[in-house]
Amino acid sequence: MPPTTLYLLRHAATAANLERPARLQGRHHNPPLAPLGVRQAEATRDFLAVRPVDACYCSPLLRAAQTAAIVAAPHRLVPTAVAGLTECDVGRWEGRSWDDVRAAEPDAYAAFHADPAAFAYPGGESFARVHDRAAATLDELLRRHAGQTVLAVAHHVVNRTYLAGLLGLPVARAKQVALDNCGISVVVRTGGRTHVTTLNAAFHLQGLAA
């Protein structure tokens, strides 16, 4: 059987992603892509258009669904929303910047950054919980499409925790896996072994201006 390939994308940028400092986005606010995000998705579409893609999945959130619809268009695929790819629930920190959180809740901020696998976002999820559901979801998609190529569009915490696990990093260190909006990571499963062959390819986004 040929290898199974997963193109794993972080969604294109929203206005909150482009703010400085950026604001945390979870799952309760559901913003659309910013104009720059649309251009990022279109550049990604053009880059992947010549590559075979057999199926497309995405988070149900609007920013991921919009990205997936744009990128999958040349392949004439309608993205299927999968709940397991939904972004991390960041609890009461949703919509706030890290600077605001650090100033308002220094103890919780410090505990989370020391070990996000053990300390959840207050009122939300831990990295460990996100990893478990993301890995289960993506492993199922790889099994379902054995020998094919799958495109999946999800979110920063979902993707970085899953990729950290494949790279042999503890989930507590998943923040070391930084992913650009519309960065492409490639995961390949061959003979029962699943490994990362490309991490956060973003050269196709060079030259895009806000």
Helices and strands as residue ranges (DSSP letters): E 4-10, H 15-18, H 35-48, E 55-58, H 62-72, G 73-75, E 80-81, G 83-85, G 91-93, H 98-104, H 106-114, H 127-144, E 149-154, H 156-166, G 171-176, E 184-190, E 193-201, G 203-205
